[in-house]
Amino acid sequence: MEIKHILQQNNFRFNKQFGQNFLTDDNLLSNIAIDAGVDGGTVLEIGAGAGTLTKALSKVADKVVSFEVDRNLEKILAVTLADCRNVKIVMGDVMKYKMADIEALCGGSYRLVANIPYYITTPLLMRFVEEGQNVTSITLTIQKEVAERLASKPATKDYGAITVSVQAVADVTITRILPRELFYPAPNVDSAVVRIDLKKDKFDIDDHNFFRKVVKISFAMRRKTLVNNLMVGFKLDRATAEEILAECNLQPNCRGEELAVEKFVQLYNVLKNKNIK
């Protein structure tokens, strides 16, 4: 039965609070599961919605644990996922669960797959990047401009603190662009599927909290030079800040947005070795 008909039959009303925009094309949903690299194993899905992507994931995963915050979708999911024996639906807000409890439900390593609204993208992504112990990849269907920010290169307008923080511990790839017309109801922006393969040992970073602090300070005032940002953020005098940049073979007038991830790692190590916190 077509998903639109099931929603209408159950008098479902879309809730703007939850940013509900569902994908309904079976081929596209299967391709997103392929994009996520799902071939057996466990998938943690955030935002079951009407269950369309959940169903596609269940066909290629051994187990799917799916969180859904809108309890009005519970009866919809009972219909759309009636024949999916390897799916466990958790009605609740995943951001209110302890990471240990979430990962206990998965029972080992897992891939995270989510079709989520813009407002929750950054907090959800960074929570799993920072706290997730068993997550191997994160595949998100998100606003196109946010996906472009995550995958961007140095010295571009999209390149920022979240870009560096994620790319320092993962490889990021945009797998496909999704025009707004593919969603029901259609949102006001186009979307993209971005895959983030976690590699926590990608660089020599033994204090990720401090590394993220260095990155945040470096981008604090984009129009200011990196020297100025370091002076303000770490309470340094100009001579010390310029000396730190010289050790990284960086010009004193450079800006944070010009630095490749490797250079941020070098900057972090210099600051750490000088015991600057």
C-alpha positions in Angstrom: 0.0 0.0 0.0 1.3 3.5 -0.9 2.7 5.4 2.1 0.6 8.5 1.4 -2.5 6.3 1.5 -1.5 4.8 4.8 -0.8 8.2 6.4 -4.2 9.5 5.2 -6.0 6.3 6.4 -4.6 6.9 9.9 -5.4 10.6 9.9 -1.7 11.4 10.3 -0.8 15.1 10.6 2.7 16.3 9.9 4.4 18.0 12.8 6.7 20.9 11.8 8.4 20.6 15.1 9.9 17.3 14.0 10.9 18.4 10.5 9.0 15.5 8.9 9.7 15.0 5.2 9.5 11.3 4.1 11.2 9.6 1.1 8.9 7.2 -0.7 10.7 6.0 -3.8 11.7 2.3 -3.1 14.7 2.4 -5.5 16.1 5.5 -4.0 15.7 4.1 -0.5 17.5 0.9 -1.5 20.3 3.0 -2.9 20.6 5.0 0.3 21.1 1.7 2.2 23.8 0.8 -0.4 25.4 4.3 0.1 25.5 3.6 3.8 27.5 0.4 3.1 24.9 -1.8 4.8 25.6 -5.5 4.1 24.5 -7.4 7.1 25.4 -6.3 10.6 23.5 -3.8 12.8 22.1 -0.4 11.8 21.0 2.3 14.2 18.4 4.5 12.5 17.5 7.9 13.9 14.1 9.0 12.8 12.0 6.1 11.5 9.4 8.4 10.2 6.9 6.4 8.3 9.3 3.4 8.1 10.2 3.7 4.4 14.0 3.8 4.9 13.7 1.5 7.9 12.1 -1.2 5.6 14.9 -0.7 3.0 17.6 -1.1 5.7 15.9 -4.2 7.1 16.3 -6.0 3.8 20.1 -5.7 3.9 20.9 -5.5 7.6 20.8 -8.3 10.1 19.3 -6.0 12.7 17.8 -2.5 12.7 17.3 -0.4 15.8 15.2 2.6 15.0 14.4 5.6 17.2 11.3 7.7 16.4 10.3 10.7 18.6 6.8 11.3 17.2 4.4 8.8 19.0 1.7 9.6 16.4 3.8 7.5 14.0 3.7 4.4 16.2 0.5 3.0 14.5 1.8 3.9 11.1 5.0 1.9 11.7 3.0 -1.0 12.9 1.5 -1.2 9.4 4.5 -0.3 7.3 7.0 -2.6 9.2 4.6 -5.4 10.0 6.7 -8.0 8.1 10.1 -6.7 9.2 11.1 -9.2 12.0 14.6 -7.8 12.4 13.5 -4.3 13.3 13.2 -2.9 16.8 11.4 0.5 17.1 12.2 2.7 20.1 9.6 5.4 20.6 11.6 8.3 22.1 14.1 11.1 21.6 17.5 9.5 21.0 19.2 12.7 22.3 17.7 12.0 25.8 19.2 8.5 26.0 22.6 7.8 27.4 25.1 6.7 24.8 25.8 3.5 26.7 22.1 2.6 26.6 21.8 3.3 22.9 24.9 1.2 22.1 23.7 -1.6 24.4 20.6 -1.9 22.1 22.9 -2.3 19.1 24.9 -5.0 20.9 28.2 -4.3 19.2 29.5 -2.4 16.2 26.9 -0.6 14.1 26.3 1.9 11.3 24.2 5.0 12.0 21.8 6.0 9.3 19.4 9.0 9.6 17.1 11.3 7.7 17.0 14.2 10.1 15.9 17.8 10.2 18.5 20.6 10.0 18.2 21.8 13.5 19.4 18.5 15.0 22.1 17.7 12.5 25.1 19.2 14.2 24.3 18.1 17.8 23.4 14.6 16.8 26.4 14.2 14.5 28.9 15.6 17.0 27.4 13.5 19.8 28.1 10.2 17.9 31.4 11.4 16.6 32.6 12.4 20.1 30.8 9.8 22.3 30.1 6.8 20.1 32.3 3.9 20.9 31.0 1.3 18.5 29.8 3.3 15.5 31.8 2.6 12.3 30.0 5.0 9.9 27.3 7.7 9.9 25.2 8.2 6.8 22.9 11.3 6.9 20.2 12.6 4.6 20.4 16.3 5.5 20.2 19.8 4.0 22.4 20.0 1.0 24.3 23.1 2.2 25.1 21.3 5.5 26.4 18.2 3.6 28.6 20.5 1.5 30.0 22.1 4.7 31.0 18.7 6.1 32.7 17.7 2.9 34.3 21.1 2.0 37.9 22.0 1.4 40.1 24.6 2.9 39.8 28.2 1.7 36.2 27.9 0.7 33.2 29.6 2.2 31.7 26.3 3.5 34.9 25.3 5.4 34.5 25.8 9.1 35.0 24.3 12.6 32.6 21.4 12.1 34.3 20.5 8.8 37.7 20.2 10.5 36.4 18.5 13.7 34.7 15.8 11.6 37.4 15.3 8.9 40.0 15.0 11.6 38.4 11.6 12.7 36.6 10.5 9.5 36.5 10.4 5.7 33.5 12.4 4.4 31.8 11.7 1.0 28.6 13.2 -0.5 27.0 10.2 -2.2 24.0 11.8 -3.9 22.0 15.0 -4.1 18.2 14.8 -3.5 16.0 17.4 -5.0 13.3 18.6 -2.7 10.6 17.1 -4.9 11.6 13.6 -3.9 10.2 14.1 -0.4 6.6 14.1 0.9 5.8 16.7 1.8 8.5 18.6 -0.1 10.8 20.8 2.1 12.0 24.3 1.1 15.5 23.1 0.4 17.3 20.4 -1.5 19.0 17.6 0.5 22.1 15.4 0.1 23.2 12.0 1.4 26.6 12.3 3.2 28.6 9.3 4.4 31.1 9.7 7.2 33.4 6.8 7.8 34.9 7.0 11.3 38.7 6.7 11.6 39.5 7.8 15.2 43.2 7.2 14.6 43.4 9.1 11.3 45.7 11.7 12.9 47.9 11.9 16.0 45.3 13.4 18.4 45.3 12.1 21.9 43.0 14.8 23.4 40.1 15.3 21.1 38.4 17.8 23.4 41.4 20.0 23.3 41.8 19.6 19.5 38.2 20.7 19.1 38.9 23.7 21.3 41.8 24.7 19.1 39.7 24.4 16.0 36.8 26.4 17.6 39.1 29.2 18.7 40.8 29.3 15.2 37.4 30.0 13.6 36.0 32.2 16.3 36.3 35.3 14.3 36.5 34.4 10.6 37.6 37.9 9.5 40.4 38.0 12.0 43.8 36.4 11.4 44.7 33.2 13.2 47.2 35.1 15.3 44.4 37.3 16.6 42.1 34.4 17.3 44.9 32.5 19.2 45.7 35.7 21.2 42.1 36.1 22.3 41.2 32.4 22.7 44.3 31.4 24.7 45.2 34.8 26.2 48.5 35.0 24.4 50.7 37.9 23.6 51.3 38.6 19.8 54.9 37.4 19.9 54.0 34.1 21.4 51.1 33.5 19.0 53.4 34.4 16.0 56.1 32.0 17.3 53.5 29.2 17.5 52.5 29.8 13.9 56.2 29.9 12.8 56.7 26.5 14.3 53.9 25.2 12.1 55.4 27.0 9.0 52.4 29.3 8.8 52.5 32.9 7.9 51.5 35.4 10.6 48.7 36.9 8.5 47.0 33.5 7.7 43.4 32.7 8.7 42.0 29.5 10.1 39.9 28.8 7.1 43.1 28.5 5.0 44.5 25.6 7.1 44.1 22.0 6.0 43.1 19.5 8.7 46.8 18.3 8.9 47.8 21.8 9.8 45.2 22.0 12.6 46.7 18.8 14.0 50.1 20.3 13.8 48.9 23.5 15.5 47.2 21.4 18.2 50.4 19.5 18.9 52.5 22.6 19.2 50.0 24.2 21.6 49.7 21.0 23.7 53.5 20.6 23.8 53.8 24.1 25.1 51.2 23.3 27.7 48.9 26.1 26.5 45.3 25.2 27.4 
